[in-house]
């Protein structure tokens, strides 16, 4: 059931949700609230996981995916105010960060102003890219058909939470929530 309407199949509910509730971002009221020290530890885990994906090697530049187990309460405790979308049918959350203010917003969320940069010897650094001035200035001069193509090239961090489950041959089911973070990584020298 969604909007007081039912559907014959899960696909029908998902289609309805995608069309009419694309920007739905209300959190489930039944989630437990975690203490601040638990959220602080989780934030440190997030920053560590991002920093670990910033090695100094050109072959490791480009898009990266970070994925590890995470409870729904942890995800909502850290990213709840910044949700882009919550899907009650799929039980998934999504946050998208892009643009000039995204680094500052994520610094505030992680309580760490250096979350996106890792420094190495010889004045080298590897960093997360969430804003590119070349793309931003050129996208204003595009026609509408080309804008869709350029939108795919705009750097952004997408953070999602979802559940995965496995069932063994005896029918025993186990499940866990996962957070996945998609980022773009580049490196340079000072």
C-alpha positions as CSV (number, residue, x, y, z in Angstrom):
1,X,0.0,0.0,0.0
2,X,1.1,3.5,-0.8
3,X,-1.1,6.7,-0.9
4,X,-3.9,4.5,0.3
5,X,-3.8,2.6,-2.9
6,X,-2.8,-1.0,-3.5
7,X,-1.2,-2.6,-6.5
8,X,-1.3,-6.2,-7.8
9,X,2.5,-6.4,-7.9
10,X,5.5,-4.9,-6.3
11,X,6.5,-3.5,-9.7
12,X,3.3,-1.5,-9.8
13,X,4.0,0.0,-6.4
14,X,7.6,0.8,-7.4
15,X,6.4,2.5,-10.6
16,X,3.9,4.6,-8.7
17,X,6.5,5.6,-6.1
18,X,9.0,6.6,-8.8
19,X,6.5,8.7,-10.6
20,X,4.6,10.4,-7.8
21,X,7.0,10.3,-4.9
22,X,10.4,10.9,-6.5
23,X,11.3,13.5,-3.9
24,X,9.8,11.8,-0.9
25,X,12.4,12.1,2.0
26,X,10.5,11.6,5.2
27,X,12.2,9.3,7.7
28,X,10.5,6.4,9.4
29,X,9.3,7.6,12.8
30,X,9.9,4.2,14.4
31,X,13.7,4.3,14.1
32,X,15.7,4.4,17.4
33,X,17.8,7.5,18.1
34,X,21.4,6.7,18.7
35,X,23.6,8.4,21.3
36,X,26.0,11.1,20.0
37,X,29.1,9.1,20.9
38,X,27.9,6.2,18.7
39,X,27.3,8.6,15.8
40,X,30.7,10.2,16.4
41,X,32.3,6.7,16.1
42,X,30.4,6.0,12.9
43,X,31.4,9.4,11.4
44,X,35.1,8.5,12.1
45,X,34.5,5.1,10.3
46,X,33.1,6.9,7.3
47,X,36.0,9.3,7.1
48,X,38.5,6.5,7.5
49,X,36.8,4.5,4.7
50,X,36.9,7.5,2.4
51,X,40.5,8.3,3.2
52,X,41.4,4.7,2.6
53,X,40.1,5.1,-1.0
54,X,42.5,8.0,-1.7
55,X,45.8,6.2,-2.5
56,X,48.6,7.9,-4.4
57,X,48.5,6.3,-7.7
58,X,47.1,7.6,-11.0
59,X,45.5,4.2,-11.9
60,X,43.3,4.7,-8.8
61,X,41.9,8.1,-9.9
62,X,38.4,8.3,-11.1
63,X,35.2,6.9,-9.7
64,X,35.3,4.8,-6.5
65,X,32.7,2.9,-4.6
66,X,32.8,2.3,-0.8
67,X,30.4,-0.2,0.7
68,X,30.2,-1.7,4.1
69,X,27.5,-2.9,6.7
70,X,25.6,-0.1,8.4
71,X,22.4,0.0,10.5
72,X,19.5,2.1,9.4
73,X,19.7,4.1,12.6
74,X,23.4,4.9,12.0
75,X,22.7,6.1,8.5
76,X,19.7,8.3,9.5
77,X,21.5,9.6,12.5
78,X,24.3,11.0,10.4
79,X,22.5,11.9,7.1
80,X,18.9,12.3,8.1
81,X,18.8,16.0,7.6
82,X,20.3,15.7,4.2
83,X,18.1,13.0,2.6
84,X,17.4,13.4,-1.0
85,X,15.0,10.5,-1.2
86,X,13.6,7.7,0.9
87,X,11.8,4.8,-0.8
88,X,9.4,3.1,1.6
89,X,8.6,0.4,-0.9
90,X,12.3,-0.5,-1.5
91,X,13.4,0.6,2.0
92,X,16.2,2.6,0.6
93,X,17.7,6.0,1.4
94,X,19.7,8.3,-0.8
95,X,21.7,11.5,-0.3
96,X,23.3,13.4,-3.2
97,X,26.0,16.0,-2.6
98,X,27.3,18.2,-5.4
99,X,28.2,21.8,-6.1
100,X,30.2,24.5,-4.4
101,X,28.8,24.0,-0.9
102,X,29.0,20.2,-0.9
103,X,32.5,19.9,0.6
104,X,31.5,22.3,3.5
105,X,28.3,20.5,4.1
106,X,30.0,17.1,4.3
107,X,32.7,18.6,6.5
108,X,29.9,19.6,8.9
109,X,28.2,16.2,8.7
110,X,31.5,14.3,9.3
111,X,32.8,16.8,11.9
112,X,36.1,16.8,10.0
113,X,37.3,19.5,7.7
114,X,40.0,17.3,6.1
115,X,37.7,14.3,5.3
116,X,38.2,14.8,1.5
117,X,41.9,15.2,1.2
118,X,44.9,12.9,1.9
119,X,48.4,14.4,1.8
120,X,51.5,12.5,0.8
121,X,55.2,13.3,0.5
122,X,56.6,15.7,-2.0
123,X,53.6,18.0,-1.7
124,X,51.3,15.5,-3.4
125,X,47.6,15.1,-2.5
126,X,44.7,13.0,-3.4
127,X,41.2,14.4,-3.0
128,X,37.5,13.9,-3.6
129,X,36.0,16.1,-6.4
130,X,32.5,17.4,-5.9
131,X,32.7,20.6,-7.9
132,X,34.4,21.4,-11.1
133,X,34.5,25.0,-12.2
134,X,35.1,24.1,-15.9
135,X,32.0,22.0,-16.1
136,X,29.9,24.5,-14.1
137,X,30.8,27.5,-16.3
138,X,30.4,25.6,-19.6
139,X,27.0,24.0,-18.7
140,X,25.4,27.4,-18.6
141,X,25.9,27.8,-22.4
142,X,24.5,24.4,-23.4
143,X,21.3,23.6,-25.1
144,X,18.7,21.5,-23.2
145,X,19.6,18.3,-25.1
146,X,23.3,18.6,-24.3
147,X,22.6,19.4,-20.7
148,X,21.5,15.9,-20.0
149,X,24.8,14.6,-21.3
150,X,26.8,17.0,-19.2
151,X,24.7,16.2,-16.1
152,X,26.4,12.8,-16.0
153,X,29.8,14.4,-15.9
154,X,29.1,16.7,-13.0
155,X,31.0,15.4,-9.9
156,X,28.9,14.3,-7.0
157,X,28.9,12.1,-4.0
158,X,26.0,9.7,-3.8
159,X,25.4,8.0,-0.5
160,X,22.8,5.2,-0.3
161,X,21.5,2.8,2.3
162,X,19.8,-0.4,1.5
163,X,19.2,-3.9,2.9
164,X,20.6,-7.1,1.4
165,X,19.7,-10.6,2.4
166,X,20.9,-14.1,1.8
167,X,19.0,-17.4,2.2
168,X,20.9,-20.7,2.6
169,X,19.7,-24.1,1.4
170,X,17.9,-24.8,4.6
171,X,15.8,-21.7,4.2
172,X,17.7,-19.7,6.9
173,X,17.6,-16.0,6.0
174,X,20.0,-13.4,7.3
175,X,20.1,-9.7,6.3
176,X,22.0,-6.5,6.9
177,X,21.9,-2.9,6.0
178,X,24.6,-1.5,3.8
179,X,25.9,2.0,3.1
180,X,27.4,2.7,-0.3
181,X,29.4,5.8,-1.1
182,X,30.1,6.7,-4.7
183,X,32.9,9.3,-5.2
184,X,35.2,10.8,-7.8
185,X,38.9,10.9,-6.9
186,X,41.7,13.0,-8.4
187,X,45.3,13.8,-7.5
188,X,47.8,16.6,-8.0
189,X,51.0,18.2,-6.8
190,X,51.2,21.6,-5.1
